[in-house]
Amino acid sequence: MESSIHNLKMDFTSHTGDGAFSWIKLFRQARRIPGLHYMMWFRFCNLTKGIRIVNRLCEYKLRKVGVRYNFDIPSDTRIGGGYLY
């Protein structure tokens, strides 16, 4: 769980160049940057694997965002932090 949060922070930093992470900044930037938006939901899917209902909601959102931006990375794929599209 902690590694997924760390990877999400690294994704945020690599996409925005801003080293000062905050959840509010993440959600604001994710609306503007398609790759970060997809990776945010990808990381949330990895975080919620043990919570069935929440994970299904995250998987649904991941598919929806993937169709919108034409991304298709299965949620069980292992991707390190700092991923750039």
N, C-alpha and C positions, 0 to 999 in steps of 0.2 A: 504494500500500500504506500509506504513512504517513498519508495523508488518511483512510483507513478507520479506522485506530487512533485518530486524533484525533477523528473523528466518534463512535466508540464511547465515548471518554472524555467527550465532550460529552453523549451520551445518558445515560450514567451520572450525570453531574452534574445534568442537568435532571430525571431521575426521582427521584433520592435527595436532592438538595439538599446532598450531601456533596462538597466540593471536593477531598478527599484520595482520589484514585483509586488503587486497587490491584486486581490481578487476582483476589485472594481475595475482596475486597469485591464485585467485579462478579459473581462466580459465586454468592455468597451472596444478594445482592439479586435476582439474576435468577430465583432459585427462588421469590421472593415477589411479584415484580412482573411480571405477564404481558406488558405492553408492552415492558419492558426485556429480558425473556427472548427474545421474538421478534426484537427489534432486534439483540440480541447475535448470534444465529444469522444474521440478515440480513447483518450486517457481516462475520462470518466467511466467508459465501459470497462476498462481494465481495473479501475478502482472498485467497481461495484459487482465484481464477479460473484461474490458470495451472497449478495442480496438479490434474490431472484426477481422480484417485481421491479425494483429500481433499475436493475441491469437490463431488463426488457425495455423499459422506457428509454434508457440510454442507447440501446441498440436501435430502437425505432428512430430516435433523433439522429443517430449517426447515419443511418440509411437515408433519411430525409435530406440531411446536409450533403451527403455524398452525391445524391441525385442532383441537387441544386448546383453543386460546383463540379460535378463530373469526377469525383474521387471514388475509388473502390479499393479500400484496404481492409481485409478481414480483421475483425476486432481481436482475434487471437494471435495476430502477428506481433512479433517482438521488435520494437523500434526504440532505439536509445534516445535520450534527450537531445535537444538541439536540432531536431529534424527541420529541414527547410524544404519547401516544395519546389 
